[in-house]
């Protein structure tokens, strides 16, 4: 009869056989019939549904609390990992800076060595050119000496020939 519009200020029609239930039934059955006739049964059903929803919401809240607790544990772990990662990144960046600084220093040192070697090459080329010039002068002097020696030898032969000629 719930939701039919029959309420406590209206007349209730009870079918045959249900009157016996009202008169001879257990107090709980009578109560249910009276509540149904007074249109209270609908509110009881709504109350029970609301209680079920509240219980379901409480179970959901408990599950959410468990999830939040688990997520907090995971969050702490993730924070520690993030801190480690930040520290690692800082150390990595510092290593890269040091590596670049070291490479720059090595490059400067190599450039200085290259510059020194280029200067030495210039000096050695100048010395080589000077020595080549001396060699050319020496060869010219050598050829002059040979020429003079040949002339001297020729003069000796002439003198020897003249000595022989006069001695004879």
Buried (B, 14 or more C-beta within 10 A) or exposed (E): BBEEEBEEEEEBEEEEEEEEBEEEBEEEEBEBBBBBBBBBBBEEEEEEEEEEEEEEEEEEEEEEEEEEEEEEEEEEEEEEEEEEEEEEEEEEEEEEEEEEEEEEEEEEEEEEEEEEEEEEEEEEEEEEEEEEEEEEEEEEEEEEEEEEEEEEEEEEEEEEEEEEEEEE
